[in-house]
């Protein structure tokens, strides 16, 4: 019988707890625990555990599926650990100690630094700089050596028309040879070097020869009965307006170039070729085999209606967690500000310049804290990642001629997706999955058959994240009608085709982009989803964009290791496709490179692409058509990006601060590490760029305006270290939605 029971866990919690899901700190030291005592089924219920002490036990390894998605601090001192690679399952780990484990060596330290993208303290020492070197410089050098070894000794050994047996044979020889002959760094790290060389070589062969990687299957997460999906009404979402009593702190993020997968925590994969999951998205995620056949669930989830009893119990007896909408208008009177600060709630004081005027061309309307984990008023850590404005439905004569664009926006971060009215700041709806961390949302409009056989258009919201599952939500009905198990790794971003309303692209940490036909649900919400295409990338795709002039033929992706393009035309027989072009950009040394993290990507118009971050402090604008024409014929060809201009931007080297565009107004937006929003009005430049021989702008273009982050105070203390993860305008640039690293959604309105 296992030594660990539910009762023991509750007793050893700090402080003691009555529910496993509420435990954040757990002390299991000095219990003579062995590996078999760590029951994954029991530990999987510790979803909010952040600190775990397993010191002074008898552990020789970690089980591969403990499922502790929020673990930040781990103490394994004085055990018998022999291997550290299983620690990759804890992607958000920031502090790790395993001193006095006699079988662990310096090589294990380097493996941990590579596997855990967010790790900053190892055995009490700050390893940030060294870890960045391991993930970036070391990986780059080894990749170069592995590639050179193949080109020199093995490429010519493989016949142009080869059999599976020949491939198997040369793979075996190459892996043995490359581990023996590729040397880098001191001899004391030879074990780590061989480990990385084998990993890089297997990835190289997988993408060069179309082989699949062998990886351990990842267990699927399960939800307890009382932690199922829930949809909250506006009243429920606004009911619990509580007090903010703590000073916020921000999640550590990855400062390196191509890395691992947590999105800054959003899980991070961990090498130059392996992005972070959470972007700053989950643990270093190992490569998976090709995605399964489409796994869909056509059974509707339990419907949640707005009706509630007096004590917040749903009418069918289920208990749903209440929502939270801490809306705070910037237009408060002095008396209101004073009262709110005394009560400890979030209040706002706009930042003013030295002349006493607000240095903005837009005014802040609302600051919302509606994605809190467990609806906690003290949550200033949940990262917000994606938002998109709801498309307008064609309502015929009833369509309001004054409203030129939707003012409803869908936002996601943490365990929830929210729908917000930008004008009033009202949280209209809130959708939650307790075991999920949402990274991306996208809208489409489907023409559905309703009960009386009439057809009607409805907006459908797709939401996806760490679990690799796409949730399909019929917003008007407050109903999640199904899901698609799209990937075994987290999904970084999703987008719908502008021409095929049922076609959904999902970009995942498995280094693949899949195209799905989500189908159209019938009046009973039965639907059938199918996978149409799989696009193979060299590294984790972070941002994707369909080429406006040919959205059914070409897709562009910004990845951990570069910017790539694919031919996605469905009349081609090949279902699994390599990239067709990889673009090279100027690097920090003044030369050109194809290997750089592209964490921001969008089209400004039909031809001009905006991308960042081939180097710190700049954003490039380049021509899609002229750049694509520079490549040769065939697949996997290098193309030189034809640069039209360079935008001045923050000199930070922080990653995953993405950008957006407003094509109707020729605007580009990008947030920075100080909570500011950089805005660029490029209308006077675009006519020259549209010319077939448009010249590059000689000077870097400065921002037209920088919106400074206003002072926000909780309990009288100012919120600091605010990172703007995303900033999105509505199509007419009436509203600007800013998503931050401190669980605050800011809504600005153009003045």
N, C-alpha and C positions, 0 to 999 in steps of 0.2 A: 504494500500500500504506500502511495506517495506521501512524503512528509508534508507536502504543501496542500492545504485545503482552503476552501473559501473562508472559513472561520479564522485560520491563521493569517491570511492576507488582510482581512479586515482588522485584526488585532495589531498587526505589525505596520499598518498604515500610519503615516505621520501627518496630521493627527489621526486618531482612530476614525474609521468610517463605517457607515451602515450599508454602503453600496460599492461594489467593485468599480463601477464605472466612474465614481467620484474620486477615487484615489489618485493623487498626483505625486506623492512621495511615499516610497516603500522601502523598509529596512529588512532585508532577509539575510543579514550577516550572521556568522557564527552558528549556523544550523546544521553543519555537516552535510550540506546539500550536494548531491551528485547530478550529473546531466539529466538522468532519467527522472529526476524529481521536478524538473521544469516542464509542467504539462502545458503544451501549446493551447489546448482548448480552454484551460482555466486562465492563462495569461492573456488570451485574446479578448477577454472581457475587461482588461485594464486599459481601456482605450485612451484615457486621459493621463496615464502615468507619464511623468516627466523626469523623475529622479528615482533611480533604482540602485540599492546597495547590496551587492552579492559578495562582499569581501569575506575572507576567512571561511571558505567552504572547500569543497572537493571537486569542483567543476573541471572537466578536461576539455570541454567544448560547449558551444551553444547550439541548441536545436535550431533548425533553419526556419522555423515558422512560429516564433513567439508572438508576432503581430502586436508590437507596441509602437503604433504609428506616431506617437508624440514624444517619445523618449529623447531627452536632451542631455541628461547626466547619468553616467554609468560607472560604478566602482566595482572592479573585479580583483582587487588586490588579494594576494595570498590564496591563490587557487592552484590548479594544476593544468592550466590552459595550454593546449598544444597548437592551436590554430586560431587565427583571428578573422578569417574571411567571412564567417557567418555574421559578423557584426555589420556587414553591408545592409542587413535587413532593418537597421535603425538609421534611416537617412538623415534625421534631424539632429543626430547626436553632436553636441558641441563640446562636451567635456568627458574624457575617458581616462581612467586610471587602471592599470593592470600590473603594478609593480609586484615583485616577488612571485612571479610565475616563471619558474626556472627554465621552462622549455621555450619561452618566447625570446626572440633575438631582435637585433636592430632591423633585420629584414622584415619582421612583423610590424615594426613601427612604420616603415615605409608603405607597407601594404595598407595599413589602416589609414594613413594620410591620403592615399590614393582613393580608397573605397568610400571614405566619409567626407563628403564635400563641405559640410558645415563645421567639421572639427576644428577647434581653435586651441584647445588645451589637451595635451597628452602627458599623462603622469605629472601634472602640475606645471608643465612648461608651455609657453606660447609657441605654437608651431606654424603660425599662419604663413610666414614668408617661406619657410622650408616646404610646407605642403603645396603652396602655389608653384614652387620650383619643380616639385615632383610631378604635379599634374600637368604642368605646361611644358617646361624646358625638357624634362626627362622624357616625357611622352613624345614630344616632337622629334628629339634626337633618335629615339629608338624606332619610331615609325620610319624615319628616313633610312636608318640602317637596315631595317627589315625589308623595305622596298628595294633598296639597292642590292641586297643579297639575292632576292628573287630574280631581279633583272639580269644580274651577272651570271648566276649559276643554274637557274632552274627554268626560266621562261622558255628557252629554246628546247628544253627536254620534253615539253608537252606538245604533241602533235596538234595541228589546227583542228582536225576532226578526231576527238579523243573519246575513249570509252569511260564508263564509270569506274572500271577497274584501274585504268591508267591514272585517273584523277586521284583515286584513293591511294595509289602507290606513291605518286609524287607528293601528295599531301603529307604522308608519313615521313618521307625522306626530307622534305623541306622543314617540317617542324623540328625534326631531330637536328638537322644541320644548323638551322638558324639559332636554336638554343645553345648550341655548342660554340658557334663562331661569332655571334654578335655580342660584343663586349662593350660595356659603358660604365664609367664610374669606378669606385674602389672595389677591390676584391671582396671586402667585407659585405658588400651588397649584391654579390653574385646570385644568391638565391632569389632576391627580389627582381633582379634584372631578368633572369630566366623566366620567372613567373609572368612578368609584363611582356617579354618578347613573345612568349607562347600566345598570350592573349591577343597581342597586336597581329601576330602572324595568322591566327585563326580568323580574325576579322578581315584581314587582307584577302585571304583565300575565299572567304565567304562572299565578298563583293566582287572579286576578280573572276572567280570561277562559278559563282552562283551556288556555292555550298551553303548548307544550313549549319548554324552554330549549335553545339550541344550545350544546353543549359539546364539547370535544375528547374522543374516546374514550380511556379509560385502558387501557394495555396490561395484559394478565393476567400475573401472576407465574408463573414456571415454577420447578420444583424440579430440581436435579441428581439423577442417579440415586442418589447416595449420601446424599441429604438428603430421602428420602421419609418418609411418616408412619411412626411406630413406636409400639408399645405395650410398656411395660416391666412386668415382673412385680414382685411385692413384693421378691423377692430382688435383682433387678437394681436396683430403685429405691433400695434401702438399702445396696448394696454399697460404693459409693464415699463413705464418710463421711470427708471430708478435713478440713483445717484452715483456719480463717478467719484471714487474715493482714492484711486491710486495714481501714481505717476506712471505714464506709459513707458515701455521699453521696447526696442525693436528687435526683431529676429536677426541674427547674424546672417550675412549673406556672402555668397561666393564672389570674390573680387577677381578671380582668375579668368583667363580666356577659356576656350573650349574645355568644359569640365564635366561634372557629373550631374545626375538628375534629381533634385528637389528644386522647385523654382526658387531660388535663394533659400527656400526651404522646400517651395512647391516641390518636390523631390529632385535631387540633383543626381544625374549620372556622374561619373567622375573622371573624365579624362579629356584630352583635347577633342577626342572623337565622341565622348560620352557625356551628354549634357547633364546638368542638374535637373530630379523630378521635383518637385514643386517648382518653373524656371525660376530658380532659387527654390522648383516643384519637387522630390522625395529621396530616398537613399541612392547611392550609386546603384543604378539598375543594370543588371546583367542583360546581355542580349538574349532575346527569345527566339525560338524557331519561328518560321513563317506563321502568320495568324491562322487560327482555326477557321473552319468553315463558319459562315455567319451563325452566331448563336443568339437567337432572339427570344424574347419573352412576350407573347401576345396576350398574356393574362393581365387585365387591368389591375393596377395597384389599388389599394383601398382608397376610396374617394374621401377626401376631407372637405367638409362644407363649413361655411362660416358660423353655423349655429352652435351655440355652446350653452351649457347650463350655468348656474350661478357661480360654480366653483371651477369653471374652465374645463369641464369634462365634455368631450365630444358626445353627440347624441347616441352614438353606437357603443358608448362605454369606454372607448379608448382614451388614454390620457396623452395629450399632445403637449410638447413643450411650448411655452408661450414665446412670442416674438419680442422684438425690441426695436424701437425706432426713436433714438435720441435726437430728434430734429432740433436744431438750434439756429434760428435766423440771425443773420448778421445785423439786422436792423433792430436791435434792442435799444430800449431807452436806458438811461443811466441807472434808473431804479431797478429795471428788470435785470440788468447785468449784475448789479450788486447783490440782488436777491439770489440769482442763480449761482453766483460764486459762493455765497454763504451756504447754499444747500449742497455744494460739491458737485453740481452737474457741469457738463461741458458748456462753456460759454465762449463767446467770440469777441475779440477786439481786432478790427482791421489794422494791418500794418500801414503806417503812413511814412512818407518820405520826409526829408529834412525841411521841406517847404510847407509841410502840413497838409499836403494834398495826397489823396490816394493815387498811387502810381499804377493805375490799372485802367484798361478800357472795358473791363467787365466787372460786375459786382458780385460778391459772394452771396448766394441766396440761402443755402442750407448746408449743414454739416451733420451727417447721419452716421450713427453707430448701430447698424442693423444686421451685421453679420457676426455678432459675438458668439463665441463658442459657449454652448450651454446657456445662451441668453445672458451671459454675465456682463454687468455694467463695468466690470474692471478689466475687460479684455481690450488691451491696446496692442495685441501681438498678432492677431489674425491678419494675414496678408490678403489684400483684395487684388484680383488679377485681370478680370475682363469685364467689359460692358458693351452693350450694343443697343441702339434705339429700335423700338418696335416699328415695323413698317405700317404705313397707313393702309387700311382696307378701303377698297372702292365701294362706298356706300351709296352711290348714285346721287339722287337729288338730295339725300339727307346729309351728304358730305359738307362739312363746315368749310365755306370758301375762305374763311379767315385763317384757319389752321393750315399752314403750308407744309408742316412736318410734324411727326409725332413728338409728344413731349414725355412719353413713357419710355423708360430705359430699364433694361435687365442688367443686373450686376451680379457678380459671383465672387466668392472667396470663402475659405473655411468650409463648413458643412452646409452652407445655404446659398440659395439663389433668390434675389429680391427683385420685385418690380416696383419702380419708384416713379411718381409723378414729379417731374422736375420743377414745375411751377410752384406747387404747394408743398413739396417735400414729403408728401404722404407715401408711406410704404403700402402699396396697394395689395400686394400678395407676397408671401414668403414660402419658399419650398425648401425642405431640409431632409438630408440623409445623414444620420449620425456618424456613419463610418466613412463618409466621403470627404474629400477636399476638392472643391470645384475649381478648375483652372480656366474654363472657356465656355462661352455661351454663343448661340447663333440663332437667328430667326429665319423662318420660311413661311410662306402662305400657301396653304393647301385648299383645294376645292373639294369639300367633303359632302357626301350624301347624308342628309339628316333624316329623321324618322319618317317623315311623310314623303320620302323619295325626292324631295327638292334638293338642289345643290346650293351650297353656301360656302363662302370663303372664310377660313379661320386661320389665325396666326398660331404657329406651332413653335415652341422654343426647345432647342436641343441644348443640353448641358452635360459636360463631361469633365473628368479630372483624374485623380490619383488611381482610382480602381479600374480604369480602362473601359468603363461602361458609359454609354450614351443614354441619358434619360430624355424621353420625349414627352413634353408637357403641353396639353391643350389648355392654354391659359384662360380662355373665356369660361371654360368649364371647371376651373380649379382642379385639374385632373392630370396626373402622370399616367398616361395610358399604356406605356410600355418602355422597354429598354433594349439596347443592342450591346451585346458583349463584344465590343469591337477589337480590343487588344488585351494582351496579358500584362502589358506595362501601362503606366499612366499616359493619358492623352494630354498633350501640351496645348493644342488648339484645334478648333473645328470651324468650318465655314460651309455654307450652302452655295451651290451653283446659282448664278443670277438668271440662267436660262432654263435650267431643269430643276423645278421646285422640290423634287424628291431626292435630288443628288446631294449627298453630304460627304465632305472630305474630313477625315480624322487623322491628325498628325501625332504620332506616339513616340514615347521613349524607347520603343523597340526598333527605332530608326527606319520606320516605314510610314508611309502615308497611304491610307486606304480610302477608296471611293465606294460609298454605299448608296443603294437605292432604298430609302426608308419606307417606300410604299405609301399608300393612302389608307388610313383606317376606315372601316365601315361604320355603320351606325352603332354597332356593338363594340367598337374600338379594336376589332381584330385587324391585324396588319401583318405583312410579310416583308422582311428586310433581306436584302441580298447584297453580297460583295461583288462589285463590278471590276475592281482594279486594285493592284497593290504596287506602289512606287517605292523602290529601294533607294535609301539615302546612305551616305557615308558616315553620317553622324546624326544626332537627334535633331529633328526639325522643330524649330521654335515658333516661326511665323510662316503663314502661307498666304498667297494671293493669286487669284486667277487673272490672267492677262485680259484687260477690258476689251480689246479689239477681237480677241479669239478665246473666250472663256471656256469653250468646249475643246480646245486644242492644246493650250499650254498652261501649266501651273508653275509658279515661282515660289521657292521656299528659302527662308533664311534659317540656317542650321548652326549647330555648335561648331561645325568645321568649315563653313563656307556658304556660298549662295548658289543654289542649283536650280535647274529648270527641267521639266519633263514634258514629253508629248503625251497627252491624256486622251487623245481621240479614241473613241470606243469602237470605231470600225476596224481597228487593228486587232489581230488575233491574239497578240501577246498580252496576257493578263497581268503578269508580273514583270515590271519594266525597270531597267536602270535609268539613271538620269541622262538627259541628252546633252546638257551643257553645264559647266561649272565656271563661274565668273571670277576673274582676278581683279583686285583693287590695289591701290597704293597702300603701302604699309608704313610703319613708323620710321623705318630707315630710309624711306624715299624710293624704294624699289617696289615691285608688285608681288602679290601673293594671292593664292586661292584659299589658304588656310587661315581663317579667322572666324570668330563668332559673330553671326549676324542676328542680333536680338531685336531689331526693329525693321519692318518692311511694309511698305504700302505704296499704291499708285497714286500720284498726284493728279494725273489725267490719263488719257488713253495710252500714252507712251512713256511719260516720265516716272521713274521709280525712285522712291525715297528709302534709303537704308542706312542703318548704323550697326555696328560699331567695329569697323575694320581697324580703327585706331581711336584712342581717347580724344575727346574734345571736338569731334566733327561728325557731321551727317552728310552723306553724299546724295546728290541727285544725278541720275544717269538715264540714258536712253535705252529702253528695252529693245526696240527694233534695230537700232544701229549696233548695239552690243551683241545681240543674238546673231546678227549677220557676220560677225567677225569669226565665228566658229567654223570649223570645217564640217564636212558631211559625216554622219554617223553618230554613235552614242559616246557619251563621256568625253566630250571635247571641251578644251579650254577656250573661253571667250574673254576678251578684254572689255571690261565695263567702260563704256564711253561716258566719261564724267562731264556733266554739264555745269555743275556748281557744287560748292562745299558750304555747308552752313556752320556758323559758329555755335558751339554748344558747350556745356559744362566739361571741365577737364577731368571729371571723375573717371575711375576705371571700374566702377560698379557696373555689373551686368543686369540685364533684364528690365531696364527702364525703357519701355517700348514707346514707339511713336505712332501717330495717326495723321490722317489728312482730311481735309474738307475740299474735295474736287470742285464743288460748285463755287467756292470762294477763293480757290488757289491758296489755301492755308495749310501749313504744316505745324503740328504740335508735338512737343516732347517735354516730359517732366524731368526733374533732376533729383539729386540726393539731398536737397535742402527744402523740398516741398514746393518749389517754384515751377511754373509752367512757361516754357519758351514758345513763343508764337511767331511764325514767319508768314508775312503776307507776300506772296511771290507773283502777284498778278502782273507786275511790270516786267518780270523776267520771262514768263512762259511764252509770249509771242515769239521771242527770238529763239527759244529752244525748239519750237515746233518746226523751224526750218530744217530741211534735210542736211544743211551744212551749219546748223546752229553752233556757234562757238562757245567754249567754256568760259564762264565768268572768271575774270582774272583774280578777283579778290573774294575772300570768304564772305558770305552774306551774313550780316549780324541779325539778331532777332528784331522783329518789329516791336515787340513788347515782351516783357517778362512779368508774369503775374506772380507777385510775392505771396507766400503762404501767410495768412493772417495768424495772429496770436490766438491759440486755443489754450484754455486753462482748465485744469481739473483740480478741485480743492485748492485753487489759488496758485497751482504750479503749472508752468507753461509746458505744453507738449513739445518735445524736441525730437531730433533725428527722424524727420519725416521724409520717407522716400516716396516719390510718385511713381508707382509701378505702371500706371496707364492713364492716359487722358484722351477722351473721345468727345468730339462735337456731334450735335445732331446734324442732319444733312444741310441745313440752312445756316448753321453756326449761330443759332439763337441761344442754345445752352451748351455748357462745357462741363463734362463729368470727370472728376479727378479721383482716381483710386489710389489709396496709400498703403504703406506697410504697417500702419498703426490702427487698422480697422476703422478708418474714417472715410466715408464717401463725401466729397465736396462737390457742390453744384454751383456753378457760376452762370450768370446770365449776361449776355453782351449788352452793354449800355449804349 
